[in-house]
Amino acid sequence: MSNGNTISWSDFEKVDIRIGTVLRADDFPEARKPAYILQVDFGPDIGILKSSAQITDLYTREELVGRQVVAVTNFPPKQIGPIMSECLVTGFYNPDGAVVLARPDSPVPNGSRLA
């Protein structure tokens, strides 16, 4: 059932959704809402991109490192405080409002595109 915002297949194909591995997760004290600054490796074609991610409720910095995440890699860079966020790490809000990361069931090569 549609929510009323139907898009075309060509619209969907414009969104570049890729898998990357978190290399580093740092505190982001300047953020308005609690967040981490993530450095995510999307493989040799895309490289390492930064993201501001409001995922501090459910994840520690240490457990994020090495974890694969699903991200949109073709949004324009966005200035968030002192950093330039270069990708959008995706997730779902749980009933408490915390973000649960979207991620694959099994490891896949960094840079793999959502099929």
C-alpha positions in Angstrom: 0.0 0.0 0.0 1.4 3.4 -1.0 1.7 6.3 1.4 0.6 8.6 -1.4 4.2 9.5 -2.5 4.5 7.2 -5.5 7.8 7.5 -7.4 8.8 6.1 -10.7 11.5 3.4 -11.2 13.8 6.0 -12.8 13.4 8.2 -9.6 14.5 5.2 -7.5 17.5 4.5 -9.8 18.8 8.0 -9.1 19.3 7.2 -5.4 22.8 5.6 -5.0 22.4 3.3 -1.9 25.7 1.5 -1.1 27.3 -0.7 1.6 30.2 0.6 3.5 32.2 -0.4 6.6 32.7 2.0 9.4 36.4 2.7 9.9 36.1 5.3 12.6 33.4 6.7 14.9 34.1 9.9 16.9 32.0 11.9 19.3 30.5 15.0 17.7 30.1 17.4 20.7 29.2 20.3 18.5 26.0 18.6 17.1 22.7 20.0 18.3 21.4 16.4 18.9 23.8 13.7 20.1 25.7 12.2 17.1 28.8 10.6 16.0 31.1 11.5 13.1 31.6 8.3 11.1 34.2 7.6 8.5 32.8 4.9 6.2 34.8 3.0 3.5 32.7 2.4 0.3 35.5 0.7 -1.6 37.9 1.9 -4.3 35.4 3.5 -6.6 33.8 5.8 -4.0 36.4 5.8 -1.2 36.0 7.0 2.4 33.1 9.4 3.2 32.2 11.2 6.4 28.7 11.2 7.9 27.1 12.8 10.9 24.9 10.1 12.4 22.4 10.4 15.3 22.8 6.8 16.5 24.2 7.3 19.9 21.1 5.8 21.7 21.8 2.3 20.6 25.4 2.1 19.5 28.8 2.9 21.1 31.7 4.2 19.0 33.6 0.9 19.6 30.8 -1.4 18.3 30.3 0.7 15.2 33.9 0.3 14.0 34.0 -2.7 11.6 30.2 -2.7 11.1 28.7 -2.5 7.6 26.1 0.1 7.1 23.7 1.1 4.3 24.1 4.7 3.1 23.0 7.1 0.4 26.2 8.2 -1.3 25.0 10.7 -3.9 23.4 13.5 -1.9 25.3 16.7 -2.1 27.7 17.3 0.8 26.0 19.0 3.8 27.7 21.3 6.3 26.7 20.1 9.8 28.5 22.2 12.4 32.3 22.0 11.7 32.1 18.9 9.5 31.0 18.3 5.9 28.7 15.3 5.9 29.2 13.4 2.6 26.7 10.5 2.9 23.5 9.6 4.7 23.7 6.4 6.9 20.3 4.9 6.9 18.2 3.4 9.7 14.7 3.1 11.1 13.2 4.8 14.2 12.1 2.4 16.9 9.1 3.3 19.1 11.4 5.1 21.5 12.7 7.4 18.7 16.2 5.7 18.6 17.6 4.9 15.2 18.2 1.2 14.4 20.8 0.9 11.6 19.8 -0.6 8.2 22.4 -3.3 7.4 22.9 -6.5 5.4 22.3 -10.0 6.9 25.7 -11.1 5.6 28.9 -9.3 4.7 29.0 -7.9 1.1 31.9 -6.0 -0.6 32.2 -2.4 0.3 30.6 -0.2 -2.4 28.0 -2.8 -3.4 24.9 -1.1 -4.7 21.4 -1.9 -3.4 19.8 -4.2 -5.9 
